[in-house]
Amino acid sequence: MATSIHTLRPLACWKSILRRNRQYKVATRSLTTYHQNVTFAKYQLLPPDAKPEGPKKIKIFPSPPLPSANTKEPLKAFCADQIALLDPTGARTALFSRTNPEAAKVGDILLVRLKGGDPFAGVCINIRRRGVDTGILLRNQLTRVGVEMWYKIYSPNVEGIEVVQRAVKRARRARLTYMRKPKHDVGSVQNLVLAYQRSRSGLRGVAQKEEGLKGGKKKSVRGKKH
Amino acid sequence: MIQLKTMLNCIDNSGAAIVECVNVMKMKRHAKIGDRIIVVVQKQRNFGPESGPGASVSTTAANKVRRGDIRHAVVVRTAKKLQRPDGSVVKFDDNACVLINKAGEPIGTRLNGIVGTELRKMKWSKILSLAPMHL
């Protein structure tokens, strides 16, 4: 029944209660506020040979060996790898190498056989030697319109490159772009290419016949040049 | 690179010989092979002198378009190099187009000249089937 007592307490009672409180206040004012640093005392208790707590030491591992230590020119090595992958026999490389005397040169009429589509033939007017990106620029006239095609020689789309006709004289320029001018344009080389293809197919037919006479059941090796 | 003021050869028998590009449709860039453009016929082809007996047929064919007509066309050859997805690049010696109507059907009935294979990708199979050769 404490609550009922509180509510029923007469207001006159407050004076006596506050008076008592005032006396407490006097007592607290006389109390000391001196504070001893306990934590500091703790440190003093540590043994004198204990190590001070500094920043944590991070373990440093030695870096793994760089691949550049083994290969001086990684790009060159990569290019060589790609060429080996795309041209395992080395025929394409040989066909456009500078050292090979039998190599195709600008001014030659080349035929590019493609995996999906008709072969394209034309006069080679530019060879862009850039490792695996090596490309050739062929020019021809189809339906009396000049057409130029760039082909990458190591492209998987290119099935084979054949030399239809070699230039009579060695070109004294690296790029025969002057052949675009009407004065120097050789025009259509379709007739030459057709004749070449006919002769090739004839040879192939003879070869097949010979093999047939021998009685070999083997598939005739296609007599491609490169 | 077909853009405003480019002069193109018209390779169909609609009667136009040389046309001028006045607009490239559906884009803000220059037109390539297979793109649709709007052209003005600048020069008419005269079928008259060389075709003797079939002159009347030729003239009707020639009358399909006249000088000054504004027509739609499809670019079929460009002198600008165009790289294919397989890395090969094709370049023709001239810029050429084929006139079409607004529905996309060719106005002429036959083409004389090679066209780019990009037309197949751009769904211009009707023009491809008319062309004597494509590359």
Chai-1 contact restraints between the chains, C-beta under 6 A:
chainA,res_idxA,chainB,res_idxB,connection_type,confidence,min_distance_angstrom,max_distance_angstrom,comment,restraint_id
A,L142,B,I114,contact,1.0,0.0,6.0,A-B,restraint_1
A,L142,B,M133,contact,1.0,0.0,6.0,A-B,restraint_2
A,T143,B,G113,contact,1.0,0.0,6.0,A-B,restraint_3
A,T143,B,I114,contact,1.0,0.0,6.0,A-B,restraint_4
A,T143,B,P132,contact,1.0,0.0,6.0,A-B,restraint_5
A,T143,B,M133,contact,1.0,0.0,6.0,A-B,restraint_6
A,V145,B,F92,contact,1.0,0.0,6.0,A-B,restraint_7
A,V145,B,D93,contact,1.0,0.0,6.0,A-B,restraint_8
A,V145,B,G113,contact,1.0,0.0,6.0,A-B,restraint_9
A,V145,B,I114,contact,1.0,0.0,6.0,A-B,restraint_10
A,G146,B,D93,contact,1.0,0.0,6.0,A-B,restraint_11
A,V147,B,F92,contact,1.0,0.0,6.0,A-B,restraint_12
A,E148,B,K91,contact,1.0,0.0,6.0,A-B,restraint_13
A,M149,B,V90,contact,1.0,0.0,6.0,A-B,restraint_14
A,W150,B,S88,contact,1.0,0.0,6.0,A-B,restraint_15
A,W150,B,V89,contact,1.0,0.0,6.0,A-B,restraint_16
A,Y151,B,S88,contact,1.0,0.0,6.0,A-B,restraint_17
A,K152,B,G87,contact,1.0,0.0,6.0,A-B,restraint_18
A,S155,B,G87,contact,1.0,0.0,6.0,A-B,restraint_19
A,N157,B,D86,contact,1.0,0.0,6.0,A-B,restraint_20
